[in-house]
Amino acid sequence: IDASKAVANGDFSQRLEAPKEKETAEICESFNEMVDKLGNNELLARDFVSNVSHQFRTPLTSIHGYAQLLETENLSDEERSEYISIIKEKSISLSELVNDVLELSRLEHQGSAVTKELFSLDEQLRKCLLSMDKQLDEKGIDVKLELQSIDFFGSRELLAEVWNNLIENAIKFSNENGAITVKLDSDYDN
């Protein structure tokens, strides 16, 4: 009873020692397994909140910084236009992030089934890279593609988010005039 109350208060370190009686031992094992799963879920939730907070902070910091720069006297029309463009771009990124978090919450709470379909992974990667053409050009990054033609059955939308995040991070953390290699292949035949 004490261990259950402690778990209810967020202490996931609680474990029960299994007695010799088989039925009671099974209950203790189930309790310990439940606490392990709850502890893992708590850790995942904390990591998720931390990651999302960071993802929100980055565009907000940019928006705030460029808004402050707009208050600077003697700004050229070109600088003002550039700062406004960056603020718009970052606000769109922030809006997309909010939509992603809301969609994740909806899926989690409604138990909605993820829509799966057969689609071309290599084509999806090409489209993703094309949508980031501007960022790639701004940093002078050369993209090398090694894409095997692969059809995949899964969530097109969720996988596109994965590719977008990976490629955005690759651009962000690449040096100016660097290179990114995107390789797609399969180790097995369908």
N, C-alpha and C positions, 0 to 999 in steps of 0.2 A: 504494500500500500504506500509506504514512504517513497519507494523508487518511482511508482506511478505518479505521485504528486510532484516529485522533483522533475520528472520528464515533462509534466504538464506546465511547469514553470520554466522550461527551456534548458534544463540540465540533461544533455544527451550523453553524459558520461556514465550514467547509471547502468549497472549490469546485475543480473541475478545469478546466484550460484545454483546449479541444478541439483536438487536433492535426489535420493535414490528411487523414490516412487516415480514410476514411468509417466503417469498422467501429469503430475506436478512438474516433472522435469521438462516435458513437452511445452507446458505453459511458460516456463522460465526461458526455454530456448526461443519460443515465439516472441516473448517480450524483448529479449536481447536483440533479435533480428529486427523487430519493429523499431527499437531505439537506434540501431545502426542506420536504418533507412531514413528515419526522421533527422538524424544528425547529418547525413549526407545531403538531404534536401535543404536543410538549414544552411549548410556551407555553400551549396549551389545558389541558393537565393541571395546570400550575402555577396558572392562573387558577381552575380548578375546585376545587382543593384550598384555595386562598385563600378562595373564596366559601363553600365548605362549612364551613370553619373558622369563618368569621364567623357563618354560620347556626347553628352549634352553640353558639357563644359567647354569643349573645344570650339564649336561654332558660336556659342554665346560669347566667349572671350573675343573672338574675331569680330562679331557684330558690335560689341561694346567698344572695342578698340577703334574700329573704323568710324563708328558714330562720333567718337571723341575727335578723331581727325577731321571730320566734316565741320566741326566747330572752329577749326583753325582759320585764322584770318589769312588773306592773301593766297588762298588755294586757287590753282588754275582750274579752268573748266575741265580739262583732261583728268586732273587728279580727283576732282569731285565726282566725275562720271565713273572713274575706276573704283572709288571707295563705295559708291552707291551700288555698283555692279557686284562687288564682293559681298556687301551686306545682303543683297537679294539672293545671291548664290548660297550663302551660309544659312539664311532663313529658310530656304527651300530644303537644304540638308536637314535642318532641325525639324522642319515639318514632316519630312519623310521618316525621320527617326521616331517622332511621336506616333506616326501612323503604324510603324513597325511594332512598337511597344504595345499599342492598343490592339493590334491584330494578334500578337502573341498572347495577350491577356484574354482576348475573346476566345481564341482556340483552347486555351488552358481551362477557362471557366465553363465553356459550353461543351467541351469535349468534342468539338467539331472534327470531323474526319478531314484530313489533309487531302486535297485533290491530287491524284496521281495520274500521270499520263506518260506515254512513250514520246520522247523527244531527242533531238540531236544535241549532245553535250558540246561537241566542237563548234557547232553553229551558235549555241548559247554563249560560249566563251568569246567568240568573235564579236558578237553583238555587244557584249559587256565591254570589251576593249574599245569598240567603236564609240560607245557612249562616253568613254573617258578620254577621247582623243584630245580634247582641249587641255586637260591636266597633264597629259603626256607631252604635248607640244610645249606647254609652258616651262616644263623642266628639261626639255630636250631629251627625253628618255626614248631610247630605241627599244622596240618590242620585237622579240624573236619568238615565233610561233612554231611549235612542234606538236601539231594536233592530229592524232589519229581519229578517224571517223568512228564515233561511238554513239550508239543509240542507248538511252537510259530510261528506265521506268521509275518515276518518282515525282516529287513535287517540283515542277518547273520554277514556280515562284520562290519557294524557299531556297532552292539551290542557286538561283540567280542572286539572292541576297548574300549567300556565302561567297560567290565569285566576286561580287561587287566589293565586299569588305576586304577580301584578300588582296585584290588588285589595288584598291584605294590605299591600303597599308603599304603595299609594295611601292607605289608611287611616292607616298609620303616619306618613306624611309630610304628612298634611293637618292644617290647623289645627283646633282645637276649633270646633264649629259651622260647619264648612266644607261644601263640596259636592264631590261626585265625579260626573262625567258619564261614562257608559259608552255608547259609540256603536258600533254594528255595522252595516255596510252592504257592499254588493258593487258592484264596478265593472264586472262582466261578468255576462252571463246564461248559464246552463248549458243 
